[in-house]
Amino acid sequence: IAGITQAPTSQILAAGRRMTLRCTQDMRHNAMYWYRQDLGLGLRLIHYSNTAGTTGKGEVPDGYSVSRANTDDFPLTLASAVPSQTSVYFCASSQGQGRPQHFGDGTRLSIL
Amino acid sequence: AQSVTQPDIHITVSEGASLELRCNYSYGATPYLFWYVQSPGQGLQLLLKYFSGDTLVQGIKGFEAEFKRSQSSFNLRKPSVHWSDAAEYFCAVGLSGNTPLVFGKGTRLSVIA
C-alpha cells in the first residue's frame, strides 16, 4: 500500500544522545515535511523540503536538522536531544506546496 | 501574518446530532482549504479539500464543508454524528507557490450516547 513509513514508532532516549527519525514515501511526491505535535499546540512545522536537494526551516527548527538526498527519504536528526523535544513527530508528503499532504503514523519520542 | 483559527478547542455532541466545526483564516488571496481528521494514535487523514469552483465540497465519511469568502471561513459539517467520528479535526490552509500548509490548532470532538 502506497504511503509514508516512519521509524521507529516509539523511542525513549537519554538527554544528550543523537537520534535520527526516519521517513520514507513511495508516492514520488516532491515535497516532504516534519511536524511535531504537542498537546494544546497543534501541529508545528519543523523543517520541509520542496524537492530533493533542498530544505527549508519551519516554525520550530532549532535543535533539528534534515537532509533530502533523494525523493523518497527525509530523515530528521536531533543532534543532542533535550527533554523539551519530547513529542510525537509526524512526517508528511505532498505533490507540491499548497496540495494535500499525506501523513505517516508518527513517532512518539520521549527524552529523559 | 497569515493564520488559521479554530475557535473551539473541544466540542461534545450526542450521537445522531448534527455537527459544525469552525475554521477561519486570514489571507489576502483565496487559499486552498483542507480539513483533516486524526484518530487516537494515528496520523492525519484528509477529509476534504477546496481549491476552486463550487463552494460546498463533499468529503469522506459523510462530511461536507462550505467556503464563505465574505467570512473567510471554511466550516466543517456533518448532519448526523456517529460515535466513530470522535477524533481531533484540523483545518489547514495553503497558498500557491512554495509555502507549506498552515494548520489550525485543532478541535477535539467527543461523541456521547
HADDOCK unambig.tbl for C-alpha pairs under 7 A between the chains (distance, minus, plus):
assign (segid A and resid 41 and name CA) (segid B and resid 105 and name CA) 5.96 0.50 0.50
assign (segid A and resid 42 and name CA) (segid B and resid 104 and name CA) 6.93 0.50 0.50
assign (segid A and resid 42 and name CA) (segid B and resid 105 and name CA) 4.12 0.50 0.50
assign (segid A and resid 42 and name CA) (segid B and resid 106 and name CA) 6.07 0.50 0.50
assign (segid A and resid 43 and name CA) (segid B and resid 103 and name CA) 6.69 0.50 0.50
assign (segid A and resid 43 and name CA) (segid B and resid 105 and name CA) 6.72 0.50 0.50
assign (segid A and resid 50 and name CA) (segid B and resid 98 and name CA) 6.99 0.50 0.50
assign (segid A and resid 97 and name CA) (segid B and resid 96 and name CA) 6.77 0.50 0.50
assign (segid A and resid 97 and name CA) (segid B and resid 97 and name CA) 6.34 0.50 0.50
assign (segid A and resid 97 and name CA) (segid B and resid 98 and name CA) 5.25 0.50 0.50
assign (segid A and resid 97 and name CA) (segid B and resid 99 and name CA) 5.72 0.50 0.50
assign (segid A and resid 97 and name CA) (segid B and resid 100 and name CA) 5.44 0.50 0.50
assign (segid A and resid 98 and name CA) (segid B and resid 32 and name CA) 6.52 0.50 0.50
assign (segid A and resid 98 and name CA) (segid B and resid 94 and name CA) 4.40 0.50 0.50
assign (segid A and resid 98 and name CA) (segid B and resid 95 and name CA) 5.22 0.50 0.50
assign (segid A and resid 98 and name CA) (segid B and resid 96 and name CA) 5.55 0.50 0.50
assign (segid A and resid 98 and name CA) (segid B and resid 100 and name CA) 6.39 0.50 0.50
assign (segid A and resid 98 and name CA) (segid B and resid 101 and name CA) 6.04 0.50 0.50
assign (segid A and resid 103 and name CA) (segid B and resid 43 and name CA) 5.57 0.50 0.50
assign (segid A and resid 103 and name CA) (segid B and resid 44 and name CA) 5.71 0.50 0.50
assign (segid A and resid 104 and name CA) (segid B and resid 43 and name CA) 5.51 0.50 0.50
assign (segid A and resid 105 and name CA) (segid B and resid 42 and name CA) 5.02 0.50 0.50
assign (segid A and resid 105 and name CA) (segid B and resid 43 and name CA) 4.28 0.50 0.50
assign (segid A and resid 106 and name CA) (segid B and resid 43 and name CA) 6.13 0.50 0.50
